Amino acid sequence: MDLRDGPEEAAFRAALRTWLEANVPSGLRGLRGWSDPAALALGRDWSRRLAQAGYAGLTWPKE
């Protein structure tokens, strides 16, 4: 099994890093749970952002 990135994987990784730098909410880093209402709202917003950008999925793709 070859685990090195090909050109498509490298491009995807670079695009994702750029997107994350622009979209990860500042309060997400260091969050330890979703028990309080503010954290839950932050989690919902983050999930929404991921889904809108096409980075959310319910399962891993089959190979």
PDBQT receptor file of N, H, CA, C and O in Angstrom, charges set to zero:
ATOM      1  N   MET A   1       0.846  -1.174   0.000  1.00  0.00    +0.000 N 
ATOM      2  CA  MET A   1       0.000   0.000   0.000  1.00  0.00    +0.000 C 
ATOM      3  C   MET A   1       0.894   1.242   0.000  1.00  0.00    +0.000 C 
ATOM      4  O   MET A   1       1.787   1.379   0.836  1.00  0.00    +0.000 OA
ATOM      5  N   ASP A   2       0.642   2.126  -0.936  1.00  0.00    +0.000 N 
ATOM      6  H   ASP A   2      -0.083   2.015  -1.615  1.00  0.00    +0.000 HD
ATOM      7  CA  ASP A   2       1.408   3.365  -1.050  1.00  0.00    +0.000 C 
ATOM      8  C   ASP A   2       0.626   4.483  -0.370  1.00  0.00    +0.000 C 
ATOM      9  O   ASP A   2      -0.456   4.852  -0.827  1.00  0.00    +0.000 OA
ATOM     10  N   LEU A   3       1.163   5.019   0.710  1.00  0.00    +0.000 N 
ATOM     11  H   LEU A   3       2.041   4.719   1.081  1.00  0.00    +0.000 HD
ATOM     12  CA  LEU A   3       0.462   6.048   1.480  1.00  0.00    +0.000 C 
ATOM     13  C   LEU A   3       0.931   7.461   1.166  1.00  0.00    +0.000 C 
ATOM     14  O   LEU A   3       0.520   8.415   1.826  1.00  0.00    +0.000 OA
ATOM     15  N   ARG A   4       1.784   7.599   0.168  1.00  0.00    +0.000 N 
ATOM     16  H   ARG A   4       2.119   6.824  -0.369  1.00  0.00    +0.000 HD
ATOM     17  CA  ARG A   4       2.245   8.937  -0.209  1.00  0.00    +0.000 C 
ATOM     18  C   ARG A   4       1.149   9.668  -0.977  1.00  0.00    +0.000 C 
ATOM     19  O   ARG A   4       0.367   9.056  -1.704  1.00  0.00    +0.000 OA
ATOM     20  N   ASP A   5       1.108  10.982  -0.803  1.00  0.00    +0.000 N 
ATOM     21  H   ASP A   5       1.743  11.479  -0.213  1.00  0.00    +0.000 HD
ATOM     22  CA  ASP A   5       0.143  11.798  -1.544  1.00  0.00    +0.000 C 
ATOM     23  C   ASP A   5       0.504  11.847  -3.018  1.00  0.00    +0.000 C 
ATOM     24  O   ASP A   5       1.664  12.029  -3.386  1.00  0.00    +0.000 OA
ATOM     25  N   GLY A   6      -0.513  11.681  -3.853  1.00  0.00    +0.000 N 
ATOM     26  H   GLY A   6      -1.455  11.533  -3.554  1.00  0.00    +0.000 HD
ATOM     27  CA  GLY A   6      -0.360  11.963  -5.267  1.00  0.00    +0.000 C 
ATOM     28  C   GLY A   6      -0.727  13.424  -5.484  1.00  0.00    +0.000 C 
ATOM     29  O   GLY A   6      -1.027  14.129  -4.520  1.00  0.00    +0.000 OA
ATOM     30  N   PRO A   7      -0.712  13.892  -6.719  1.00  0.00    +0.000 N 
ATOM     31  CA  PRO A   7      -1.041  15.296  -6.989  1.00  0.00    +0.000 C 
ATOM     32  C   PRO A   7      -2.447  15.689  -6.526  1.00  0.00    +0.000 C 
ATOM     33  O   PRO A   7      -2.635  16.786  -6.001  1.00  0.00    +0.000 OA
ATOM     34  N   GLU A   8      -3.432  14.811  -6.712  1.00  0.00    +0.000 N 
ATOM     35  H   GLU A   8      -3.280  13.919  -7.139  1.00  0.00    +0.000 HD
ATOM     36  CA  GLU A   8      -4.807  15.133  -6.298  1.00  0.00    +0.000 C 
ATOM     37  C   GLU A   8      -4.914  15.241  -4.784  1.00  0.00    +0.000 C 
ATOM     38  O   GLU A   8      -5.549  16.160  -4.267  1.00  0.00    +0.000 OA
ATOM     39  N   GLU A   9      -4.294  14.306  -4.076  1.00  0.00    +0.000 N 
ATOM     40  H   GLU A   9      -3.778  13.560  -4.496  1.00  0.00    +0.000 HD
ATOM     41  CA  GLU A   9      -4.340  14.344  -2.612  1.00  0.00    +0.000 C 
ATOM     42  C   GLU A   9      -3.613  15.575  -2.071  1.00  0.00    +0.000 C 
ATOM     43  O   GLU A   9      -4.078  16.214  -1.128  1.00  0.00    +0.000 OA
ATOM     44  N   ALA A  10      -2.489  15.895  -2.667  1.00  0.00    +0.000 N 
ATOM     45  H   ALA A  10      -2.111  15.375  -3.433  1.00  0.00    +0.000 HD
ATOM     46  CA  ALA A  10      -1.731  17.071  -2.222  1.00  0.00    +0.000 C 
ATOM     47  C   ALA A  10      -2.533  18.347  -2.438  1.00  0.00    +0.000 C 
ATOM     48  O   ALA A  10      -2.529  19.236  -1.587  1.00  0.00    +0.000 OA
ATOM     49  N   ALA A  11      -3.220  18.441  -3.572  1.00  0.00    +0.000 N 
ATOM     50  H   ALA A  11      -3.223  17.719  -4.264  1.00  0.00    +0.000 HD
ATOM     51  CA  ALA A  11      -4.040  19.624  -3.853  1.00  0.00    +0.000 C 
ATOM     52  C   ALA A  11      -5.210  19.709  -2.878  1.00  0.00    +0.000 C 
ATOM     53  O   ALA A  11      -5.537  20.787  -2.383  1.00  0.00    +0.000 OA
ATOM     54  N   PHE A  12      -5.842  18.556  -2.602  1.00  0.00    +0.000 N 
ATOM     55  H   PHE A  12      -5.577  17.680  -3.003  1.00  0.00    +0.000 HD
ATOM     56  CA  PHE A  12      -6.950  18.533  -1.646  1.00  0.00    +0.000 C 
ATOM     57  C   PHE A  12      -6.469  18.962  -0.265  1.00  0.00    +0.000 C 
ATOM     58  O   PHE A  12      -7.111  19.775   0.399  1.00  0.00    +0.000 OA
ATOM     59  N   ARG A  13      -5.335  18.410   0.163  1.00  0.00    +0.000 N 
ATOM     60  H   ARG A  13      -4.813  17.750  -0.376  1.00  0.00    +0.000 HD
ATOM     61  CA  ARG A  13      -4.782  18.741   1.478  1.00  0.00    +0.000 C 
ATOM     62  C   ARG A  13      -4.490  20.240   1.584  1.00  0.00    +0.000 C 
ATOM     63  O   ARG A  13      -4.791  20.858   2.606  1.00  0.00    +0.000 OA
ATOM     64  N   ALA A  14      -3.908  20.824   0.542  1.00  0.00    +0.000 N 
ATOM     65  H   ALA A  14      -3.663  20.322  -0.288  1.00  0.00    +0.000 HD
ATOM     66  CA  ALA A  14      -3.593  22.258   0.547  1.00  0.00    +0.000 C 
ATOM     67  C   ALA A  14      -4.867  23.098   0.589  1.00  0.00    +0.000 C 
ATOM     68  O   ALA A  14      -4.943  24.082   1.325  1.00  0.00    +0.000 OA
ATOM     69  N   ALA A  15      -5.863  22.709  -0.201  1.00  0.00    +0.000 N 
ATOM     70  H   ALA A  15      -5.801  21.910  -0.799  1.00  0.00    +0.000 HD
ATOM     71  CA  ALA A  15      -7.130  23.452  -0.214  1.00  0.00    +0.000 C 
ATOM     72  C   ALA A  15      -7.822  23.358   1.141  1.00  0.00    +0.000 C 
ATOM     73  O   ALA A  15      -8.369  24.345   1.631  1.00  0.00    +0.000 OA
ATOM     74  N   LEU A  16      -7.800  22.181   1.742  1.00  0.00    +0.000 N 
ATOM     75  H   LEU A  16      -7.355  21.378   1.343  1.00  0.00    +0.000 HD
ATOM     76  CA  LEU A  16      -8.429  22.007   3.051  1.00  0.00    +0.000 C 
ATOM     77  C   LEU A  16      -7.718  22.834   4.116  1.00  0.00    +0.000 C 
ATOM     78  O   LEU A  16      -8.373  23.466   4.946  1.00  0.00    +0.000 OA
ATOM     79  N   ARG A  17      -6.402  22.838   4.104  1.00  0.00    +0.000 N 
ATOM     80  H   ARG A  17      -5.871  22.325   3.430  1.00  0.00    +0.000 HD
ATOM     81  CA  ARG A  17      -5.661  23.652   5.083  1.00  0.00    +0.000 C 
ATOM     82  C   ARG A  17      -6.019  25.126   4.955  1.00  0.00    +0.000 C 
ATOM     83  O   ARG A  17      -6.231  25.811   5.957  1.00  0.00    +0.000 OA
ATOM     84  N   THR A  18      -6.084  25.608   3.726  1.00  0.00    +0.000 N 
ATOM     85  H   THR A  18      -5.912  25.052   2.913  1.00  0.00    +0.000 HD
ATOM     86  CA  THR A  18      -6.448  27.008   3.490  1.00  0.00    +0.000 C 
ATOM     87  C   THR A  18      -7.849  27.283   4.008  1.00  0.00    +0.000 C 
ATOM     88  O   THR A  18      -8.088  28.298   4.661  1.00  0.00    +0.000 OA
ATOM     89  N   TRP A  19      -8.773  26.377   3.717  1.00  0.00    +0.000 N 
ATOM     90  H   TRP A  19      -8.579  25.552   3.186  1.00  0.00    +0.000 HD
ATOM     91  CA  TRP A  19     -10.159  26.546   4.167  1.00  0.00    +0.000 C 
ATOM     92  C   TRP A  19     -10.224  26.540   5.696  1.00  0.00    +0.000 C 
ATOM     93  O   TRP A  19     -10.904  27.376   6.292  1.00  0.00    +0.000 OA
ATOM     94  N   LEU A  20      -9.522  25.605   6.327  1.00  0.00    +0.000 N 
ATOM     95  H   LEU A  20      -8.970  24.926   5.843  1.00  0.00    +0.000 HD
ATOM     96  CA  LEU A  20      -9.533  25.534   7.787  1.00  0.00    +0.000 C 
ATOM     97  C   LEU A  20      -8.997  26.811   8.414  1.00  0.00    +0.000 C 
ATOM     98  O   LEU A  20      -9.574  27.317   9.376  1.00  0.00    +0.000 OA
ATOM     99  N   GLU A  21      -7.904  27.336   7.883  1.00  0.00    +0.000 N 
ATOM    100  H   GLU A  21      -7.435  26.925   7.102  1.00  0.00    +0.000 HD
ATOM    101  CA  GLU A  21      -7.337  28.575   8.422  1.00  0.00    +0.000 C 
ATOM    102  C   GLU A  21      -8.341  29.722   8.372  1.00  0.00    +0.000 C 
ATOM    103  O   GLU A  21      -8.339  30.591   9.243  1.00  0.00    +0.000 OA
ATOM    104  N   ALA A  22      -9.191  29.723   7.360  1.00  0.00    +0.000 N 
ATOM    105  H   ALA A  22      -9.193  29.017   6.652  1.00  0.00    +0.000 HD
ATOM    106  CA  ALA A  22     -10.163  30.806   7.195  1.00  0.00    +0.000 C 
ATOM    107  C   ALA A  22     -11.471  30.553   7.935  1.00  0.00    +0.000 C 
ATOM    108  O   ALA A  22     -12.228  31.496   8.168  1.00  0.00    +0.000 OA
ATOM    109  N   ASN A  23     -11.761  29.299   8.312  1.00  0.00    +0.000 N 
ATOM    110  H   ASN A  23     -11.147  28.534   8.122  1.00  0.00    +0.000 HD
ATOM    111  CA  ASN A  23     -13.098  28.981   8.801  1.00  0.00    +0.000 C 
ATOM    112  C   ASN A  23     -13.207  28.385  10.195  1.00  0.00    +0.000 C 
ATOM    113  O   ASN A  23     -14.301  28.366  10.759  1.00  0.00    +0.000 OA
ATOM    114  N   VAL A  24     -12.121  27.899  10.769  1.00  0.00    +0.000 N 
ATOM    115  H   VAL A  24     -11.232  27.914  10.312  1.00  0.00    +0.000 HD
ATOM    116  CA  VAL A  24     -12.229  27.316  12.114  1.00  0.00    +0.000 C 
ATOM    117  C   VAL A  24     -12.538  28.433  13.106  1.00  0.00    +0.000 C 
ATOM    118  O   VAL A  24     -11.779  29.397  13.201  1.00  0.00    +0.000 OA
ATOM    119  N   PRO A  25     -13.648  28.317  13.853  1.00  0.00    +0.000 N 
ATOM    120  CA  PRO A  25     -13.973  29.340  14.847  1.00  0.00    +0.000 C 
ATOM    121  C   PRO A  25     -12.901  29.388  15.939  1.00  0.00    +0.000 C 
ATOM    122  O   PRO A  25     -12.386  28.350  16.356  1.00  0.00    +0.000 OA
ATOM    123  N   SER A  26     -12.576  30.571  16.389  1.00  0.00    +0.000 N 
ATOM    124  H   SER A  26     -12.994  31.414  16.051  1.00  0.00    +0.000 HD
ATOM    125  CA  SER A  26     -11.509  30.721  17.385  1.00  0.00    +0.000 C 
ATOM    126  C   SER A  26     -11.829  29.988  18.684  1.00  0.00    +0.000 C 
ATOM    127  O   SER A  26     -10.911  29.520  19.356  1.00  0.00    +0.000 OA
ATOM    128  N   GLY A  27     -13.075  29.876  19.050  1.00  0.00    +0.000 N 
ATOM    129  H   GLY A  27     -13.821  30.257  18.503  1.00  0.00    +0.000 HD
ATOM    130  CA  GLY A  27     -13.448  29.213  20.291  1.00  0.00    +0.000 C 
ATOM    131  C   GLY A  27     -13.422  27.700  20.225  1.00  0.00    +0.000 C 
ATOM    132  O   GLY A  27     -13.575  27.037  21.250  1.00  0.00    +0.000 OA
ATOM    133  N   LEU A  28     -13.232  27.144  19.049  1.00  0.00    +0.000 N 
ATOM    134  H   LEU A  28     -13.108  27.683  18.216  1.00  0.00    +0.000 HD
ATOM    135  CA  LEU A  28     -13.255  25.691  18.899  1.00  0.00    +0.000 C 
ATOM    136  C   LEU A  28     -12.005  25.040  19.489  1.00  0.00    +0.000 C 
ATOM    137  O   LEU A  28     -12.085  23.974  20.100  1.00  0.00    +0.000 OA
ATOM    138  N   ARG A  29     -10.868  25.672  19.309  1.00  0.00    +0.000 N 
ATOM    139  H   ARG A  29     -10.803  26.538  18.813  1.00  0.00    +0.000 HD
ATOM    140  CA  ARG A  29      -9.618  25.114  19.838  1.00  0.00    +0.000 C 
ATOM    141  C   ARG A  29      -9.671  25.119  21.371  1.00  0.00    +0.000 C 
ATOM    142  O   ARG A  29      -9.971  26.140  21.988  1.00  0.00    +0.000 OA
ATOM    143  N   GLY A  30      -9.383  23.988  21.957  1.00  0.00    +0.000 N 
ATOM    144  H   GLY A  30      -9.140  23.158  21.456  1.00  0.00    +0.000 HD
ATOM    145  CA  GLY A  30      -9.368  23.883  23.408  1.00  0.00    +0.000 C 
ATOM    146  C   GLY A  30     -10.719  23.546  24.020  1.00  0.00    +0.000 C 
ATOM    147  O   GLY A  30     -10.812  23.350  25.232  1.00  0.00    +0.000 OA
ATOM    148  N   LEU A  31     -11.756  23.476  23.213  1.00  0.00    +0.000 N 
ATOM    149  H   LEU A  31     -11.680  23.635  22.229  1.00  0.00    +0.000 HD
ATOM    150  CA  LEU A  31     -13.082  23.135  23.720  1.00  0.00    +0.000 C 
ATOM    151  C   LEU A  31     -13.069  21.701  24.231  1.00  0.00    +0.000 C 
ATOM    152  O   LEU A  31     -12.568  20.807  23.547  1.00  0.00    +0.000 OA
ATOM    153  N   ARG A  32     -13.605  21.472  25.408  1.00  0.00    +0.000 N 
ATOM    154  H   ARG A  32     -14.012  22.198  25.963  1.00  0.00    +0.000 HD
ATOM    155  CA  ARG A  32     -13.551  20.148  26.031  1.00  0.00    +0.000 C 
ATOM    156  C   ARG A  32     -14.890  19.420  26.055  1.00  0.00    +0.000 C 
ATOM    157  O   ARG A  32     -14.973  18.305  26.572  1.00  0.00    +0.000 OA
ATOM    158  N   GLY A  33     -15.913  20.014  25.519  1.00  0.00    +0.000 N 
ATOM    159  H   GLY A  33     -15.846  20.919  25.100  1.00  0.00    +0.000 HD
ATOM    160  CA  GLY A  33     -17.206  19.346  25.513  1.00  0.00    +0.000 C 
ATOM    161  C   GLY A  33     -18.277  20.256  24.966  1.00  0.00    +0.000 C 
ATOM    162  O   GLY A  33     -18.041  21.432  24.691  1.00  0.00    +0.000 OA
ATOM    163  N   TRP A  34     -19.453  19.694  24.814  1.00  0.00    +0.000 N 
ATOM    164  H   TRP A  34     -19.645  18.739  25.037  1.00  0.00    +0.000 HD
ATOM    165  CA  TRP A  34     -20.577  20.443  24.235  1.00  0.00    +0.000 C 
ATOM    166  C   TRP A  34     -21.693  20.649  25.255  1.00  0.00    +0.000 C 
ATOM    167  O   TRP A  34     -22.844  20.857  24.872  1.00  0.00    +0.000 OA
ATOM    168  N   SER A  35     -21.370  20.596  26.550  1.00  0.00    +0.000 N 
ATOM    169  H   SER A  35     -20.434  20.427  26.861  1.00  0.00    +0.000 HD
ATOM    170  CA  SER A  35     -22.419  20.597  27.564  1.00  0.00    +0.000 C 
ATOM    171  C   SER A  35     -23.069  21.956  27.801  1.00  0.00    +0.000 C 
ATOM    172  O   SER A  35     -24.249  22.002  28.152  1.00  0.00    +0.000 OA
ATOM    173  N   ASP A  36     -22.356  23.053  27.626  1.00  0.00    +0.000 N 
ATOM    174  H   ASP A  36     -21.399  23.015  27.341  1.00  0.00    +0.000 HD
ATOM    175  CA  ASP A  36     -23.014  24.341  27.865  1.00  0.00    +0.000 C 
ATOM    176  C   ASP A  36     -23.592  24.882  26.555  1.00  0.00    +0.000 C 
ATOM    177  O   ASP A  36     -23.102  24.538  25.480  1.00  0.00    +0.000 OA
ATOM    178  N   PRO A  37     -24.623  25.720  26.630  1.00  0.00    +0.000 N 
ATOM    179  CA  PRO A  37     -25.309  26.207  25.430  1.00  0.00    +0.000 C 
ATOM    180  C   PRO A  37     -24.402  26.935  24.438  1.00  0.00    +0.000 C 
ATOM    181  O   PRO A  37     -24.581  26.792  23.228  1.00  0.00    +0.000 OA
ATOM    182  N   ALA A  38     -23.442  27.705  24.920  1.00  0.00    +0.000 N 
ATOM    183  H   ALA A  38     -23.297  27.822  25.902  1.00  0.00    +0.000 HD
ATOM    184  CA  ALA A  38     -22.546  28.426  24.004  1.00  0.00    +0.000 C 
ATOM    185  C   ALA A  38     -21.674  27.449  23.217  1.00  0.00    +0.000 C 
ATOM    186  O   ALA A  38     -21.463  27.625  22.017  1.00  0.00    +0.000 OA
ATOM    187  N   ALA A  39     -21.172  26.424  23.893  1.00  0.00    +0.000 N 
ATOM    188  H   ALA A  39     -21.343  26.281  24.868  1.00  0.00    +0.000 HD
ATOM    189  CA  ALA A  39     -20.351  25.418  23.214  1.00  0.00    +0.000 C 
ATOM    190  C   ALA A  39     -21.182  24.636  22.209  1.00  0.00    +0.000 C 
ATOM    191  O   ALA A  39     -20.713  24.336  21.111  1.00  0.00    +0.000 OA
ATOM    192  N   LEU A  40     -22.404  24.308  22.577  1.00  0.00    +0.000 N 
ATOM    193  H   LEU A  40     -22.785  24.552  23.469  1.00  0.00    +0.000 HD
ATOM    194  CA  LEU A  40     -23.289  23.590  21.665  1.00  0.00    +0.000 C 
ATOM    195  C   LEU A  40     -23.580  24.424  20.424  1.00  0.00    +0.000 C 
ATOM    196  O   LEU A  40     -23.580  23.892  19.314  1.00  0.00    +0.000 OA
ATOM    197  N   ALA A  41     -23.822  25.699  20.589  1.00  0.00    +0.000 N 
ATOM    198  H   ALA A  41     -23.822  26.131  21.491  1.00  0.00    +0.000 HD
ATOM    199  CA  ALA A  41     -24.062  26.591  19.446  1.00  0.00    +0.000 C 
ATOM    200  C   ALA A  41     -22.821  26.670  18.565  1.00  0.00    +0.000 C 
ATOM    201  O   ALA A  41     -22.929  26.676  17.338  1.00  0.00    +0.000 OA
ATOM    202  N   LEU A  42     -21.655  26.731  19.176  1.00  0.00    +0.000 N 
ATOM    203  H   LEU A  42     -21.568  26.726  20.172  1.00  0.00    +0.000 HD
ATOM    204  CA  LEU A  42     -20.407  26.757  18.421  1.00  0.00    +0.000 C 
ATOM    205  C   LEU A  42     -20.239  25.467  17.617  1.00  0.00    +0.000 C 
ATOM    206  O   LEU A  42     -19.845  25.502  16.452  1.00  0.00    +0.000 OA
ATOM    207  N   GLY A  43     -20.539  24.344  18.241  1.00  0.00    +0.000 N 
ATOM    208  H   GLY A  43     -20.860  24.316  19.188  1.00  0.00    +0.000 HD
ATOM    209  CA  GLY A  43     -20.449  23.054  17.558  1.00  0.00    +0.000 C 
ATOM    210  C   GLY A  43     -21.409  22.952  16.390  1.00  0.00    +0.000 C 
ATOM    211  O   GLY A  43     -21.055  22.422  15.337  1.00  0.00    +0.000 OA
ATOM    212  N   ARG A  44     -22.602  23.447  16.566  1.00  0.00    +0.000 N 
ATOM    213  H   ARG A  44     -22.889  23.877  17.421  1.00  0.00    +0.000 HD
ATOM    214  CA  ARG A  44     -23.580  23.424  15.469  1.00  0.00    +0.000 C 
ATOM    215  C   ARG A  44     -23.131  24.312  14.319  1.00  0.00    +0.000 C 
ATOM    216  O   ARG A  44     -23.257  23.938  13.153  1.00  0.00    +0.000 OA
ATOM    217  N   ASP A  45     -22.606  25.488  14.649  1.00  0.00    +0.000 N 
ATOM    218  H   ASP A  45     -22.503  25.791  15.596  1.00  0.00    +0.000 HD
ATOM    219  CA  ASP A  45     -22.098  26.387  13.614  1.00  0.00    +0.000 C 
ATOM    220  C   ASP A  45     -20.946  25.734  12.858  1.00  0.00    +0.000 C 
ATOM    221  O   ASP A  45     -20.881  25.813  11.631  1.00  0.00    +0.000 OA
ATOM    222  N   TRP A  46     -20.049  25.095  13.580  1.00  0.00    +0.000 N 
ATOM    223  H   TRP A  46     -20.102  25.030  14.576  1.00  0.00    +0.000 HD
ATOM    224  CA  TRP A  46     -18.907  24.435  12.959  1.00  0.00    +0.000 C 
ATOM    225  C   TRP A  46     -19.372  23.299  12.047  1.00  0.00    +0.000 C 
ATOM    226  O   TRP A  46     -18.879  23.162  10.927  1.00  0.00    +0.000 OA
ATOM    227  N   SER A  47     -20.301  22.499  12.511  1.00  0.00    +0.000 N 
ATOM    228  H   SER A  47     -20.701  22.610  13.421  1.00  0.00    +0.000 HD
ATOM    229  CA  SER A  47     -20.837  21.413  11.688  1.00  0.00    +0.000 C 
ATOM    230  C   SER A  47     -21.497  21.958  10.430  1.00  0.00    +0.000 C 
ATOM    231  O   SER A  47     -21.359  21.382   9.351  1.00  0.00    +0.000 OA
ATOM    232  N   ARG A  48     -22.210  23.059  10.570  1.00  0.00    +0.000 N 
ATOM    233  H   ARG A  48     -22.322  23.526  11.447  1.00  0.00    +0.000 HD
ATOM    234  CA  ARG A  48     -22.867  23.689   9.424  1.00  0.00    +0.000 C 
ATOM    235  C   ARG A  48     -21.827  24.173   8.411  1.00  0.00    +0.000 C 
ATOM    236  O   ARG A  48     -21.986  23.972   7.207  1.00  0.00    +0.000 OA
ATOM    237  N   ARG A  49     -20.769  24.809   8.903  1.00  0.00    +0.000 N 
ATOM    238  H   ARG A  49     -20.640  24.972   9.882  1.00  0.00    +0.000 HD
ATOM    239  CA  ARG A  49     -19.700  25.287   8.009  1.00  0.00    +0.000 C 
ATOM    240  C   ARG A  49     -19.053  24.123   7.255  1.00  0.00    +0.000 C 
ATOM    241  O   ARG A  49     -18.827  24.201   6.048  1.00  0.00    +0.000 OA
ATOM    242  N   LEU A  50     -18.763  23.053   7.978  1.00  0.00    +0.000 N 
ATOM    243  H   LEU A  50     -18.946  22.989   8.959  1.00  0.00    +0.000 HD
ATOM    244  CA  LEU A  50     -18.169  21.877   7.339  1.00  0.00    +0.000 C 
ATOM    245  C   LEU A  50     -19.075  21.324   6.246  1.00  0.00    +0.000 C 
ATOM    246  O   LEU A  50     -18.617  21.022   5.144  1.00  0.00    +0.000 OA
ATOM    247  N   ALA A  51     -20.355  21.194   6.554  1.00  0.00    +0.000 N 
ATOM    248  H   ALA A  51     -20.727  21.439   7.449  1.00  0.00    +0.000 HD
ATOM    249  CA  ALA A  51     -21.299  20.641   5.583  1.00  0.00    +0.000 C 
ATOM    250  C   ALA A  51     -21.445  21.542   4.363  1.00  0.00    +0.000 C 
ATOM    251  O   ALA A  51     -21.464  21.055   3.233  1.00  0.00    +0.000 OA
ATOM    252  N   GLN A  52     -21.548  22.839   4.580  1.00  0.00    +0.000 N 
ATOM    253  H   GLN A  52     -21.532  23.234   5.499  1.00  0.00    +0.000 HD
ATOM    254  CA  GLN A  52     -21.711  23.763   3.459  1.00  0.00    +0.000 C 
ATOM    255  C   GLN A  52     -20.503  23.744   2.528  1.00  0.00    +0.000 C 
ATOM    256  O   GLN A  52     -20.639  23.977   1.327  1.00  0.00    +0.000 OA
ATOM    257  N   ALA A  53     -19.339  23.471   3.070  1.00  0.00    +0.000 N 
ATOM    258  H   ALA A  53     -19.229  23.282   4.046  1.00  0.00    +0.000 HD
ATOM    259  CA  ALA A  53     -18.123  23.427   2.255  1.00  0.00    +0.000 C 
ATOM    260  C   ALA A  53     -17.893  22.048   1.635  1.00  0.00    +0.000 C 
ATOM    261  O   ALA A  53     -16.971  21.865   0.840  1.00  0.00    +0.000 OA
ATOM    262  N   GLY A  54     -18.740  21.077   2.004  1.00  0.00    +0.000 N 
ATOM    263  H   GLY A  54     -19.489  21.225   2.649  1.00  0.00    +0.000 HD
ATOM    264  CA  GLY A  54     -18.593  19.732   1.457  1.00  0.00    +0.000 C 
ATOM    265  C   GLY A  54     -17.591  18.871   2.208  1.00  0.00    +0.000 C 
ATOM    266  O   GLY A  54     -17.132  17.859   1.679  1.00  0.00    +0.000 OA
ATOM    267  N   TYR A  55     -17.243  19.254   3.428  1.00  0.00    +0.000 N 
ATOM    268  H   TYR A  55     -17.615  20.077   3.858  1.00  0.00    +0.000 HD
ATOM    269  CA  TYR A  55     -16.257  18.514   4.210  1.00  0.00    +0.000 C 
ATOM    270  C   TYR A  55     -16.883  17.654   5.298  1.00  0.00    +0.000 C 
ATOM    271  O   TYR A  55     -16.167  17.176   6.177  1.00  0.00    +0.000 OA
ATOM    272  N   ALA A  56     -18.170  17.446   5.270  1.00  0.00    +0.000 N 
ATOM    273  H   ALA A  56     -18.752  17.834   4.555  1.00  0.00    +0.000 HD
ATOM    274  CA  ALA A  56     -18.825  16.609   6.268  1.00  0.00    +0.000 C 
ATOM    275  C   ALA A  56     -19.365  15.362   5.584  1.00  0.00    +0.000 C 
ATOM    276  O   ALA A  56     -19.814  15.413   4.439  1.00  0.00    +0.000 OA
ATOM    277  N   GLY A  57     -19.319  14.261   6.286  1.00  0.00    +0.000 N 
ATOM    278  H   GLY A  57     -18.954  14.220   7.216  1.00  0.00    +0.000 HD
ATOM    279  CA  GLY A  57     -19.851  13.021   5.741  1.00  0.00    +0.000 C 
ATOM    280  C   GLY A  57     -20.218  12.075   6.867  1.00  0.00    +0.000 C 
ATOM    281  O   GLY A  57     -19.672  12.159   7.967  1.00  0.00    +0.000 OA
ATOM    282  N   LEU A  58     -21.132  11.191   6.588  1.00  0.00    +0.000 N 
ATOM    283  H   LEU A  58     -21.575  11.123   5.694  1.00  0.00    +0.000 HD
ATOM    284  CA  LEU A  58     -21.566  10.246   7.612  1.00  0.00    +0.000 C 
ATOM    285  C   LEU A  58     -20.698   8.998   7.657  1.00  0.00    +0.000 C 
ATOM    286  O   LEU A  58     -20.649   8.319   8.683  1.00  0.00    +0.000 OA
ATOM    287  N   THR A  59     -20.014   8.686   6.562  1.00  0.00    +0.000 N 
ATOM    288  H   THR A  59     -20.054   9.238   5.729  1.00  0.00    +0.000 HD
ATOM    289  CA  THR A  59     -19.179   7.489   6.512  1.00  0.00    +0.000 C 
ATOM    290  C   THR A  59     -17.918   7.772   5.709  1.00  0.00    +0.000 C 
ATOM    291  O   THR A  59     -17.825   8.772   4.998  1.00  0.00    +0.000 OA
ATOM    292  N   TRP A  60     -16.962   6.882   5.837  1.00  0.00    +0.000 N 
ATOM    293  H   TRP A  60     -17.038   6.069   6.416  1.00  0.00    +0.000 HD
ATOM    294  CA  TRP A  60     -15.758   6.957   5.020  1.00  0.00    +0.000 C 
ATOM    295  C   TRP A  60     -16.062   6.329   3.668  1.00  0.00    +0.000 C 
ATOM    296  O   TRP A  60     -16.854   5.389   3.599  1.00  0.00    +0.000 OA
ATOM    297  N   PRO A  61     -15.462   6.814   2.599  1.00  0.00    +0.000 N 
ATOM    298  CA  PRO A  61     -15.699   6.198   1.288  1.00  0.00    +0.000 C 
ATOM    299  C   PRO A  61     -15.084   4.801   1.233  1.00  0.00    +0.000 C 
ATOM    300  O   PRO A  61     -14.073   4.533   1.882  1.00  0.00    +0.000 OA
ATOM    301  N   LYS A  62     -15.698   3.924   0.462  1.00  0.00    +0.000 N 
ATOM    302  H   LYS A  62     -16.520   4.142  -0.064  1.00  0.00    +0.000 HD
ATOM    303  CA  LYS A  62     -15.152   2.583   0.266  1.00  0.00    +0.000 C 
ATOM    304  C   LYS A  62     -14.015   2.662  -0.734  1.00  0.00    +0.000 C 
ATOM    305  O   LYS A  62     -14.059   3.445  -1.683  1.00  0.00    +0.000 OA
ATOM    306  N   GLU A  63     -13.000   1.846  -0.515  1.00  0.00    +0.000 N 
ATOM    307  H   GLU A  63     -12.964   1.209   0.256  1.00  0.00    +0.000 HD
ATOM    308  CA  GLU A  63     -11.876   1.799  -1.453  1.00  0.00    +0.000 C 
ATOM    309  C   GLU A  63     -11.930   0.522  -2.244  1.00  0.00    +0.000 C 
ATOM    310  O   GLU A  63     -11.070   0.285  -3.093  1.00  0.00    +0.000 OA
TER     311      GLU A  63
